[in-house]
Amino acid sequence: MQCREVECIIPSYLKGEETETVSLIKAHLEGCKSCREVTDLLGTLAKDFEKLPLIKPEKGYLDKIHS
């Protein structure tokens, strides 16, 4: 598997989505430091985003945007 292919499916891999390519991704990550670093970074970012509070827009926010 090539780096470009792996980069496209890293988000699905990190979400734990089961695909027939998971073993290929794991094998690629074992041998590719660059993709491993990208995967680690994206995983950390995803965890950090989950910690952020959900922001609810004020009433009429969309009306203000569309006017």
VMD Tcl script that draws the C-alpha trace (Angstrom):
set ca {
  {0.00 0.00 0.00}
  {1.30 3.46 -0.91}
  {1.45 6.45 1.44}
  {-1.16 8.36 -0.58}
  {-3.60 5.49 -0.24}
  {-3.00 5.22 3.49}
  {-3.36 8.98 4.04}
  {-6.81 8.90 2.45}
  {-8.14 6.23 4.79}
  {-6.41 7.14 8.07}
  {-9.57 8.84 9.44}
  {-11.63 5.67 8.89}
  {-8.84 3.59 10.42}
  {-8.72 5.82 13.50}
  {-12.51 5.60 13.91}
  {-12.12 1.84 14.09}
  {-14.12 1.20 10.96}
  {-13.55 -2.36 9.89}
  {-12.44 -2.69 6.32}
  {-10.62 -5.34 4.39}
  {-7.62 -3.01 4.24}
  {-6.99 -2.71 8.00}
  {-4.25 -5.34 7.95}
  {-2.64 -3.61 4.96}
  {-2.74 -0.28 6.77}
  {-1.21 -1.78 9.92}
  {1.57 -3.36 7.86}
  {2.24 -0.08 6.10}
  {2.34 1.85 9.39}
  {4.85 -0.61 10.84}
  {7.26 0.17 8.04}
  {6.54 3.84 7.36}
  {7.59 6.33 10.00}
  {6.03 9.27 8.14}
  {2.55 7.71 7.95}
  {2.85 6.54 11.56}
  {3.57 10.11 12.65}
  {0.61 11.45 10.66}
  {-1.65 8.77 12.13}
  {-0.47 9.55 15.67}
  {-0.98 13.28 15.14}
  {-4.47 12.85 13.71}
  {-5.37 10.48 16.52}
  {-4.23 13.02 19.11}
  {-6.16 15.80 17.39}
  {-9.32 13.70 17.25}
  {-9.09 12.99 20.99}
  {-8.49 16.68 21.73}
  {-11.51 17.72 19.62}
  {-13.71 15.29 21.54}
  {-12.78 17.11 24.75}
  {-13.99 20.48 23.48}
  {-17.40 21.62 24.65}
  {-20.20 21.64 22.13}
  {-21.11 25.20 21.21}
  {-24.75 25.89 20.54}
  {-25.36 28.94 18.36}
  {-27.66 31.62 19.66}
  {-31.24 31.73 18.45}
  {-31.52 33.38 15.04}
  {-27.85 32.83 14.18}
  {-28.58 31.27 10.79}
  {-31.09 34.00 9.96}
  {-28.37 36.58 10.60}
  {-25.98 34.79 8.29}
  {-28.50 34.44 5.48}
  {-29.77 38.01 5.61}
}
mol new
graphics top color blue
foreach p $ca { graphics top sphere $p radius 0.5 }
foreach p [lrange $ca 0 end-1] q [lrange $ca 1 end] { graphics top cylinder $p $q radius 0.2 }
display resetview
